[in-house]
Amino acid sequence: FNSWINDCNLLEVTTAGTKYTWRGPKWNGRDRVFKRLDRVLCNVIWRLRYHEGFAKVLPRVQSDHHPIIILTEGEPNINNNNRPFRFEAAWISHEEFHPFLKDRWGGESDFINQLNNLTPKLKEWNKDKFGNIFKRKKELLTRLNGIQKSSSYGYSTFLDNLEKELQEQLAITLYQEECLWFQKSRGRWIADGDRNTRYYHSKTIVRRRKNKIISLRNDDGEWVDEQERLRNMVRLFYIKLYKEDQPIRDPIIAWATYPMNLETNHQRLSSPVSFIECKNALFAMGPHKAPGEDGYPPIFFQQCWDTVGNSLFQYVNQVWSNPSLISFINNTLLVMIPKIDKPEYVYQFRPIALCNVTYKIITKVIVNRIKPLLDGIISPYQSSFIPGRTIHHNIVVAQEMVHSMAKMKGQKMFMSIKIDLEKAYDRLNWNFIEHCLAE
């Protein structure tokens, strides 16, 4: 069946509601069988025409099958007025962008203020200068069509020159359109062949529909599709997940000893960030990686390094010498990525934190500095994320431990426990970690 879908170039429309659309009978006292027999499929043309379209599984009444309704207009009462600012990579290709940036950047001693003041100016410039790509593309195609239908076409030097000029403008516009959809698609750039605007556009629509949460089950297993109730349900789930308990604990006596950090290493780690370190950390990022709260992806700082690089470098060193300044750049956006194909509960999503580029530069500098020292300061019991070690070593150790426990004799018994903590890194108490690592 899946091969048939691929052969026909069909896409599955996002479905809200229960996963299984058919309820089978009970046979000879066996458990009832539930299957997903009913699906909604569409072609690329339909998907591009109805961006917000989705299918909704309705309650089953008398039939064994759930009825499915197709909604082409998307969910009602969703407020899009609070969409955060996003820097568009296509702006960089405009001939007036870099002069505009050089003219507007500066005047403020603080990098964060410069960036915040630039945002409303960019919005205004986008409206007045850059304009609507799709409208401009339509106008250029209409003018070219008029020239090529003219009775003087091929005999007029003026029309020949005008056609050449319009073709050049159209090529730039098509490139900007491709950049726009590529950035939104979160895909990989296809360097060869014709323009892939249609591919990136359809990929963007499919990705958005897949990631959009239409309905979820609450703790009682009931479906919730009202947007306000969904927001509160998700918010309360993560408040509870990340809430820090303050139990009374006895002092911890660490049975493991950790290698000491030498003074020479400490000086190496804490020395001011160099200009080349800052630049290398920035350019090691993927240009089109998702931006943080400020809306600026790495490509903005990379392509505009000559203008903004010095201010960015100075601010990184300010944060390095005064860590309290990190509070201005460490706000993150939480994005919920499905862990499974069709999630039904909040815990079936993986929260991903989108950090600002400035924050990621600082963390990359720390990682690059500490990476050569990891082997000497990390306990040998930790085998992942360290050069020269692999997580598979733990499998061998665990196998030996279980084998030894199975062969042990006598009155004393042993037990092994596998612990799987949800969001373990974020939920570990920092006071506990600092206590374990204290000298």
C-alpha positions as CSV (number, residue, x, y, z in Angstrom):
1,F,0.0,0.0,0.0
2,N,2.8,2.4,0.9
3,S,4.5,1.6,-2.4
4,W,1.3,2.5,-4.2
5,I,1.1,5.8,-2.4
6,N,4.7,6.6,-3.4
7,D,4.1,5.6,-7.0
8,C,1.1,7.9,-7.3
9,N,3.0,10.8,-5.6
10,L,0.4,11.2,-2.9
11,L,0.7,12.7,0.5
12,E,-1.2,11.8,3.7
13,V,-3.3,14.6,5.1
14,T,-2.7,15.3,8.8
15,T,-5.4,13.7,10.9
16,A,-6.7,14.9,14.2
17,G,-8.4,12.5,16.6
18,T,-8.1,8.8,17.4
19,K,-5.4,6.9,15.6
20,Y,-7.5,3.8,14.8
21,T,-10.5,4.3,12.6
22,W,-12.0,0.8,12.6
23,R,-13.1,-1.4,15.4
24,G,-13.3,-5.1,14.8
25,P,-15.5,-7.7,16.4
26,K,-14.6,-10.1,19.2
27,W,-13.8,-13.6,18.2
28,N,-13.9,-16.6,20.6
29,G,-13.3,-14.4,23.6
30,R,-10.2,-12.8,22.2
31,D,-9.4,-9.1,22.6
32,R,-11.1,-6.7,20.2
33,V,-8.9,-5.6,17.2
34,F,-8.5,-2.0,16.3
35,K,-7.0,-0.9,12.9
36,R,-6.3,2.2,11.0
37,L,-8.1,1.3,7.8
38,D,-9.3,4.8,6.7
39,R,-6.9,7.5,5.5
40,V,-7.1,10.8,3.7
41,L,-4.6,11.2,0.8
42,C,-3.9,14.2,-1.5
43,N,-1.6,15.2,-4.3
44,V,0.9,18.1,-4.1
45,I,-1.4,20.5,-6.0
46,W,-4.2,20.1,-3.3
47,R,-1.6,20.4,-0.5
48,L,-0.2,23.7,-1.9
49,R,-3.7,25.1,-2.5
50,Y,-5.0,24.3,1.0
51,H,-2.1,25.0,3.3
52,E,-4.1,24.7,6.5
53,G,-6.2,21.7,5.5
54,F,-6.4,18.7,7.7
55,A,-8.7,15.7,8.4
56,K,-10.7,15.2,11.6
57,V,-11.8,11.8,12.9
58,L,-15.3,12.1,14.2
59,P,-17.0,9.9,16.9
60,R,-18.2,6.5,15.7
61,V,-22.0,6.0,16.0
62,Q,-23.4,2.8,14.5
63,S,-20.7,1.8,12.0
64,D,-17.5,0.0,12.8
65,H,-15.7,2.8,11.1
66,H,-15.1,6.4,12.3
67,P,-16.3,9.0,9.9
68,I,-13.6,11.4,8.7
69,I,-14.3,15.0,7.7
70,I,-11.8,17.2,5.6
71,L,-11.4,20.8,6.7
72,T,-9.7,23.0,4.1
73,E,-9.6,26.2,6.2
74,G,-7.7,24.9,9.2
75,E,-8.5,25.4,12.8
76,P,-10.7,28.5,13.6
77,N,-9.9,31.1,16.2
78,I,-6.1,30.7,16.0
79,N,-4.4,34.0,16.6
80,N,-1.5,34.6,14.3
81,N,-0.9,38.2,15.3
82,N,1.7,37.1,18.0
83,R,4.0,35.4,15.6
84,P,7.6,36.2,16.5
85,F,10.0,38.1,14.3
86,R,12.0,36.0,11.9
87,F,14.9,37.3,9.8
88,E,14.4,36.1,6.2
89,A,17.6,34.9,4.5
90,A,16.2,36.2,1.1
91,W,16.7,39.8,2.4
92,I,20.4,39.4,2.1
93,S,20.3,39.0,-1.7
94,H,18.6,42.4,-2.1
95,E,21.0,45.0,-3.5
96,E,20.1,47.6,-0.9
97,F,20.2,45.3,2.2
98,H,23.9,45.7,3.1
99,P,24.0,49.5,2.6
100,F,20.8,49.7,4.7
101,L,22.3,47.6,7.5
102,K,25.6,49.6,7.6
103,D,23.5,52.8,7.8
104,R,21.3,51.5,10.6
105,W,23.8,49.5,12.6
106,G,25.7,51.5,15.2
107,G,25.1,54.4,17.4
108,E,24.5,52.1,20.4
109,S,27.3,50.8,22.6
110,D,25.4,47.7,23.6
111,F,25.1,44.9,21.1
112,I,21.7,43.7,22.4
113,N,20.2,47.2,22.0
114,Q,21.6,47.4,18.5
115,L,19.9,44.1,17.6
116,N,16.6,45.0,19.3
117,N,16.6,48.4,17.5
118,L,17.3,46.8,14.2
119,T,14.3,44.5,14.3
120,P,11.5,47.2,13.8
121,K,13.7,48.9,11.1
122,L,14.0,45.6,9.2
123,K,10.2,45.1,9.4
124,E,9.7,48.5,7.9
125,W,12.4,48.0,5.2
126,N,10.8,44.7,4.3
127,K,7.5,46.4,3.8
128,D,8.7,49.5,1.9
129,K,11.7,48.1,-0.1
130,F,11.9,44.4,-0.3
131,G,8.1,43.9,-0.8
132,N,6.1,40.9,-1.5
133,I,8.1,38.3,-3.5
134,F,5.0,36.6,-4.9
135,K,3.4,39.8,-6.1
136,R,6.6,41.0,-7.7
137,K,7.1,37.6,-9.4
138,K,3.5,37.8,-10.8
139,E,4.1,41.4,-12.1
140,L,7.4,40.5,-13.8
141,L,5.8,37.5,-15.5
142,T,2.9,39.6,-16.7
143,R,5.2,42.2,-18.2
144,L,7.4,39.6,-19.9
145,N,4.3,38.0,-21.3
146,G,3.1,41.4,-22.7
147,I,6.5,42.0,-24.3
148,Q,6.6,38.6,-25.9
149,K,3.1,39.0,-27.3
150,S,3.8,42.4,-28.8
151,S,3.8,42.8,-32.6
152,S,7.1,44.6,-32.3
153,Y,8.8,41.8,-30.4
154,G,12.0,40.8,-32.1
155,Y,12.1,44.1,-34.1
156,S,12.5,46.6,-31.3
157,T,15.8,47.3,-29.5
158,F,13.9,48.9,-26.7
159,L,11.8,45.8,-26.1
160,D,14.8,43.6,-26.3
161,N,16.7,45.6,-23.7
162,L,13.6,45.7,-21.5
163,E,13.1,42.0,-21.7
164,K,16.7,41.4,-20.7
165,E,16.3,43.7,-17.7
166,L,13.1,42.0,-16.6
167,Q,14.6,38.5,-17.0
168,E,17.5,39.5,-14.7
169,Q,15.0,40.9,-12.2
170,L,12.9,37.7,-12.4
171,A,16.0,35.5,-11.9
172,I,16.8,37.4,-8.7
173,T,13.1,37.2,-7.5
174,L,13.0,33.5,-8.2
175,Y,16.2,33.0,-6.2
176,Q,14.7,35.0,-3.3
177,E,11.5,32.9,-3.5
178,E,13.6,29.7,-3.4
179,C,15.6,31.0,-0.4
180,L,12.4,31.9,1.4
181,W,10.8,28.4,1.0
182,F,14.1,26.6,1.7
183,Q,14.5,28.5,5.0
184,K,11.0,27.6,6.0
185,S,11.3,24.0,4.9
186,R,14.3,23.2,7.2
187,G,15.6,21.0,4.4
188,R,18.9,20.5,2.8
189,W,19.9,22.8,-0.1
190,I,19.9,21.1,-3.5
191,A,22.7,22.7,-5.4
192,D,22.3,21.1,-8.8
193,G,19.5,21.2,-11.3
194,D,16.6,23.5,-11.8
195,R,15.0,25.7,-9.1
196,N,13.5,23.6,-6.3
197,T,10.9,26.2,-5.1
198,R,8.0,23.8,-5.5
199,Y,9.8,21.1,-3.6
200,Y,10.7,23.4,-0.7
201,H,7.2,24.9,-0.7
202,S,5.5,21.5,-0.5
203,K,8.1,20.3,2.1
204,T,7.3,23.4,4.2
205,I,3.5,22.8,4.1
206,V,3.9,19.1,5.0
207,R,6.3,20.0,7.9
208,R,4.1,22.6,9.3
209,R,1.0,20.4,9.2
210,K,2.9,17.5,10.8
211,N,4.3,19.7,13.6
212,K,1.0,21.6,14.2
213,I,-0.8,20.2,17.3
214,I,-4.5,19.9,16.5
215,S,-5.7,17.7,19.3
216,L,-4.3,15.7,22.2
217,R,-5.5,13.4,24.9
218,N,-5.6,14.7,28.5
219,D,-4.6,12.7,31.6
220,D,-8.1,11.0,31.6
221,G,-7.6,9.9,27.9
222,E,-10.2,12.4,26.6
223,W,-9.5,14.2,23.4
224,V,-9.0,18.0,23.7
225,D,-9.1,20.1,20.5
226,E,-9.9,23.6,21.9
227,Q,-6.8,25.7,21.4
228,E,-7.0,27.5,24.7
229,R,-7.4,24.2,26.6
230,L,-4.5,22.7,24.6
231,R,-2.2,25.6,25.5
232,N,-3.0,25.3,29.2
233,M,-2.6,21.5,29.2
234,V,0.8,21.7,27.5
235,R,1.9,24.6,29.7
236,L,0.9,22.8,32.9
237,F,2.6,19.6,31.8
238,Y,6.0,21.3,31.4
239,I,5.6,23.3,34.5
240,K,5.1,20.1,36.4
241,L,8.0,18.4,34.5
242,Y,10.5,21.1,35.2
243,K,9.3,22.0,38.7
244,E,12.2,21.5,41.2
245,D,11.3,19.7,44.4
246,Q,13.1,20.6,47.6
247,P,13.2,17.4,49.6
248,I,15.4,17.1,52.7
249,R,18.3,14.9,51.9
250,D,21.1,13.5,54.1
251,P,24.6,14.6,53.2
252,I,25.9,12.7,50.2
253,I,29.1,10.8,50.6
254,A,30.5,10.3,47.1
255,W,32.0,6.9,46.6
256,A,33.7,7.9,43.4
257,T,36.7,10.2,43.1
258,Y,37.0,12.6,40.2
259,P,40.2,13.9,38.6
260,M,41.2,17.4,39.7
261,N,41.4,20.3,37.3
262,L,44.9,21.6,37.1
263,E,45.6,25.3,37.5
264,T,47.1,25.5,34.0
265,N,43.9,24.1,32.5
266,H,41.8,26.6,34.6
267,Q,43.7,29.5,33.1
268,R,43.2,28.1,29.6
269,L,39.5,27.7,30.1
270,S,38.9,31.1,31.7
271,S,41.1,33.3,29.4
272,P,39.3,36.0,27.3
273,V,37.7,34.8,24.1
274,S,39.8,35.7,21.0
275,F,38.4,37.2,17.9
276,I,39.2,34.1,15.8
277,E,37.6,31.8,18.4
278,C,34.3,33.9,18.2
279,K,34.3,33.9,14.4
280,N,35.1,30.1,14.1
281,A,32.3,29.3,16.6
282,L,29.9,31.3,14.5
283,F,30.9,30.0,11.1
284,A,30.8,26.4,12.4
285,M,27.0,26.7,12.7
286,G,24.6,25.7,9.9
287,P,23.6,29.0,8.2
288,H,19.9,28.2,8.2
289,K,19.6,26.6,11.7
290,A,16.4,27.7,13.5
291,P,16.8,31.0,15.3
292,G,16.2,31.7,19.0
293,E,13.9,34.2,20.6
294,D,15.5,37.2,18.8
295,G,14.7,35.8,15.4
296,Y,18.1,36.0,13.9
297,P,19.6,32.8,12.4
298,P,23.3,32.2,12.0
299,I,23.3,33.3,8.3
300,F,22.6,36.9,9.3
301,F,25.7,37.2,11.4
302,Q,27.8,35.1,8.9
303,Q,26.8,37.1,5.8
304,C,27.0,40.5,7.7
305,W,30.1,39.7,9.7
306,D,32.0,42.8,8.4
307,T,29.2,45.0,9.8
308,V,28.1,43.3,13.0
309,G,31.1,41.1,13.8
310,N,33.0,43.5,16.0
311,S,30.0,44.4,18.1
312,L,29.2,40.7,18.5
313,F,32.8,39.8,19.5
314,Q,32.8,42.6,22.2
315,Y,29.5,41.5,23.7
316,V,30.7,37.8,23.9
317,N,33.7,39.0,25.9
318,Q,31.5,41.2,28.1
319,V,29.4,38.1,29.0
320,W,32.6,36.1,29.5
321,S,34.0,38.6,32.0
322,N,30.6,39.3,33.6
323,P,28.5,36.1,33.5
324,S,25.4,37.9,34.9
325,L,24.9,39.4,31.4
326,I,24.0,36.0,30.1
327,S,20.4,36.6,31.4
328,F,19.9,39.0,28.4
329,I,20.5,36.2,25.8
330,N,19.6,32.9,27.4
331,N,15.9,33.1,26.8
332,T,14.9,30.1,24.6
333,L,11.9,29.0,22.6
334,L,10.6,25.5,23.3
335,V,9.5,23.6,20.2
336,M,7.7,20.3,20.5
337,I,8.9,17.7,18.1
338,P,6.9,14.5,17.8
339,K,8.7,11.4,19.1
340,I,6.4,9.1,17.2
341,D,4.5,9.3,14.0
342,K,1.1,10.2,15.4
343,P,1.4,11.5,19.0
344,E,-1.7,11.5,21.2
345,Y,-0.2,12.7,24.6
346,V,2.0,15.6,25.5
347,Y,4.7,13.3,26.8
348,Q,5.0,11.9,23.3
349,F,6.6,15.1,22.2
350,R,10.3,16.0,22.6
351,P,10.8,19.7,23.7
352,I,13.7,21.3,21.8
353,A,15.2,24.6,23.0
354,L,16.0,27.1,20.3
355,C,18.8,29.4,21.6
356,N,20.0,32.7,20.4
357,V,23.1,32.7,18.2
358,T,25.0,34.8,20.7
359,Y,24.3,32.3,23.4
360,K,25.4,29.4,21.2
361,I,28.7,31.1,20.3
362,I,29.6,31.2,24.0
363,T,28.6,27.6,24.6
364,K,30.6,26.5,21.5
365,V,33.7,28.4,22.7
366,I,33.4,26.6,26.1
367,V,32.9,23.2,24.3
368,N,35.9,23.8,22.0
369,R,38.1,24.7,25.0
370,I,37.1,21.9,27.2
371,K,37.0,19.1,24.6
372,P,40.7,18.4,24.7
373,L,40.6,18.1,28.5
374,L,37.6,15.8,28.8
375,D,39.6,12.6,28.9
376,G,41.6,13.8,31.9
377,I,38.8,15.3,34.0
378,I,35.8,13.0,33.3
379,S,35.5,9.8,35.3
380,P,36.4,6.6,33.4
381,Y,32.9,5.4,34.1
382,Q,31.5,8.0,31.7
383,S,32.1,6.7,28.2
384,S,29.9,8.8,25.9
385,F,30.6,12.2,24.3
386,I,34.3,11.8,25.0
387,P,36.9,11.4,22.2
388,G,38.4,7.9,22.3
389,R,35.5,6.4,24.2
390,T,32.2,5.0,23.0
391,I,28.9,4.3,24.7
392,H,29.2,0.7,23.6
393,H,31.8,0.2,26.3
394,N,29.0,0.4,28.9
395,I,27.3,-2.5,27.3
396,V,30.4,-4.7,28.0
397,V,30.6,-3.4,31.5
398,A,26.9,-4.1,32.2
399,Q,27.2,-7.6,30.7
400,E,30.1,-8.4,33.0
401,M,28.3,-7.1,36.1
402,V,25.2,-9.1,35.4
403,H,27.2,-12.2,34.6
404,S,29.2,-11.8,37.9
405,M,25.9,-11.3,39.9
406,A,24.5,-14.4,38.3
407,K,27.5,-16.5,39.3
408,M,27.7,-15.2,42.9
409,K,27.0,-17.6,45.7
410,G,26.1,-17.2,49.4
411,Q,23.5,-15.4,51.6
412,K,24.2,-11.9,50.2
413,M,22.0,-11.1,47.2
414,F,22.5,-8.4,44.6
415,M,20.1,-6.4,42.4
416,S,20.5,-4.2,39.4
417,I,18.2,-1.4,38.4
418,K,18.0,0.4,35.1
419,I,17.0,4.0,35.6
420,D,15.4,5.9,32.7
421,L,14.8,9.5,33.8
422,E,12.5,11.7,31.7
423,K,14.5,14.8,30.6
424,A,17.3,13.7,33.0
425,Y,19.7,16.4,32.2
426,D,17.2,19.2,33.0
427,R,15.7,17.5,36.0
428,L,18.9,16.8,37.9
429,N,19.3,19.2,40.8
430,W,22.3,21.5,40.3
431,N,23.0,21.6,44.0
432,F,23.3,17.8,44.0
433,I,25.7,18.0,41.0
434,E,27.8,20.7,42.6
435,H,27.9,18.8,45.9
436,C,29.2,15.7,44.1
437,L,31.9,17.6,42.3
438,A,32.9,19.7,45.3
439,E,36.5,19.3,46.4
